[in-house]
Structures are given as structure tokens and as C-alpha cells.
Amino acid sequence: MKEIKEGLNIKTKFITDRFKGALTDEQRKAYLAGKLKPYKSVVSEGNLGLNEGINNVLDLIFGLATPTKWDNANARIGVGDSDAAEVATQTGLQAATNKTWKPMMTSYPQRTAQTVELRAEFGLTDANYAWNEGTIVNAADDSGQNLNRKVTAQGTKPNTETWIARFQLTVS
């Protein structure tokens, strides 16, 4: 039995899987089945839970108010080019102009044991700038509640590649 002494521990990862060119439907299915590997994955651990997201999680757990879920119908992964430090009172991406949100891929989010994974695909014409920040939001943009914000230099996405952004959250 696990004893909660100081609270729950949430371990997070922000990952970008990179592919040359556009993914075909068959390639996407193979990737989601674990049969197609990206040419490169960039992994960054840790992030900051944002107050608005934490409050929404508490409302969901305890049935308070009418919170919006981070489900396949609502959740988006957003990326931007700001490297401003994470602060819990922020309400989403901090980039002035370069921000892009993409919906969850089919069948995501998924939970395996105590890990939830969210995935969103950024195609050839999406978010072609420096990826310095990422978030999970429960709306089409920062107008919803952002669960988290991670500042990390993921690189500059070219218009010749497809990047799949993944967030993994493991609770212990």
C-alpha cells in the first residue's frame, strides 16, 4: 500500500518525435502501434503545474463546479517560442505571436497503469519556428485551463518535417 506523506508525486516528460516529411495514414498507424520509430526524439523532464489547471483537476476529482476535461474532444497540446520562465500563475503559453495548438491524435489521451500520455501531430505547415515552450490545455487555445507549462529548447521545426508532441504524466 502506498502512503501519501507529503502529497502525490507527478513525474512529467515533454517529448518531440521527429519524422522526415508528412506522415501517411499507414505510417501514422504504424507509429501509434510502436512499429515506426522517429528519426529523433527530444525528451525533457519536469514542468510546472499552473494554478488554473491544478484548480480544474481538483474540481474534476471532487465533482465541484462544471470543469472541462482534458479528453480527446477538448485537449490540445500547444507549443510556442517564448523562453520566459515558468510561473504557476501563468495562464498558458507566453509567446507573443508564435503559438500553435493541435488536437489529440486518435485514441489519446491514454492511460497505462499510473501514466497518462497525450499526443498531438504537427504537420509540415504547423508551428515552423523555435519550440521553446509547451502546454496542455482543455480548449482550442489558451482560453481554456492550462494544466502545465514546460520551458525547454526543443529545436526549430522545419517545414519538411512532422513533429509529434507528447506529454507523459506519471502519478505515484
NORLIN-V937241 format. One record per backbone hydrogen bond with DSSP energy under -1.0 kcal/mol. NH is the residue of the N-H (numbers start at 1). CO is the residue of the C=O. E is the energy in kcal/mol with one decimal. If there is no record, write none. Layout:
# NORLIN-V937241
nh:NH co:CO e:E
nh:NH co:CO e:E
This chain:
# NORLIN-V937241
nh:11 co:170 e:-3.1
nh:13 co:168 e:-2.0
nh:14 co:44 e:-3.0
nh:15 co:166 e:-3.0
nh:16 co:42 e:-2.1
nh:17 co:164 e:-2.7
nh:18 co:40 e:-2.9
nh:19 co:162 e:-2.4
nh:21 co:160 e:-3.3
nh:28 co:24 e:-2.6
nh:29 co:25 e:-2.4
nh:30 co:26 e:-2.3
nh:31 co:27 e:-2.7
nh:32 co:28 e:-2.7
nh:33 co:29 e:-1.5
nh:34 co:31 e:-1.8
nh:35 co:30 e:-3.1
nh:36 co:30 e:-1.0
nh:39 co:18 e:-1.9
nh:42 co:16 e:-2.2
nh:44 co:14 e:-2.4
nh:46 co:12 e:-2.7
nh:48 co:149 e:-2.2
nh:50 co:147 e:-1.7
nh:51 co:88 e:-2.9
nh:54 co:50 e:-2.6
nh:55 co:51 e:-2.7
nh:56 co:52 e:-1.6
nh:57 co:53 e:-2.5
nh:58 co:54 e:-2.3
nh:59 co:55 e:-2.1
nh:60 co:56 e:-2.3
nh:61 co:57 e:-2.7
nh:62 co:58 e:-2.3
nh:64 co:59 e:-2.0
nh:75 co:71 e:-3.3
nh:76 co:137 e:-2.4
nh:77 co:102 e:-2.2
nh:78 co:135 e:-2.3
nh:79 co:100 e:-2.5
nh:80 co:133 e:-1.7
nh:81 co:98 e:-1.2
nh:90 co:87 e:-2.3
nh:99 co:97 e:-1.5
nh:100 co:79 e:-2.4
nh:102 co:77 e:-2.3
nh:105 co:119 e:-2.4
nh:108 co:105 e:-2.1
nh:110 co:117 e:-2.2
nh:112 co:115 e:-2.7
nh:115 co:112 e:-2.2
nh:116 co:169 e:-2.7
nh:117 co:110 e:-3.0
nh:118 co:167 e:-2.5
nh:120 co:165 e:-2.1
nh:122 co:163 e:-3.1
nh:126 co:123 e:-1.5
nh:129 co:127 e:-1.8
nh:131 co:155 e:-3.1
nh:132 co:80 e:-2.7
nh:133 co:80 e:-1.5
nh:134 co:150 e:-2.0
nh:135 co:78 e:-2.0
nh:137 co:76 e:-2.4
nh:138 co:145 e:-1.2
nh:144 co:141 e:-1.5
nh:147 co:136 e:-2.9
nh:149 co:48 e:-1.7
nh:150 co:134 e:-2.5
nh:152 co:132 e:-1.9
nh:154 co:131 e:-3.1
nh:154 co:152 e:-1.1
nh:157 co:129 e:-2.0
nh:161 co:158 e:-1.3
nh:162 co:19 e:-2.1
nh:163 co:122 e:-2.2
nh:164 co:17 e:-2.8
nh:165 co:120 e:-2.3
nh:166 co:15 e:-3.0
nh:167 co:118 e:-2.0
nh:168 co:13 e:-2.3
nh:169 co:116 e:-2.7
nh:170 co:11 e:-3.1
nh:171 co:114 e:-2.4
nh:172 co:9 e:-2.8
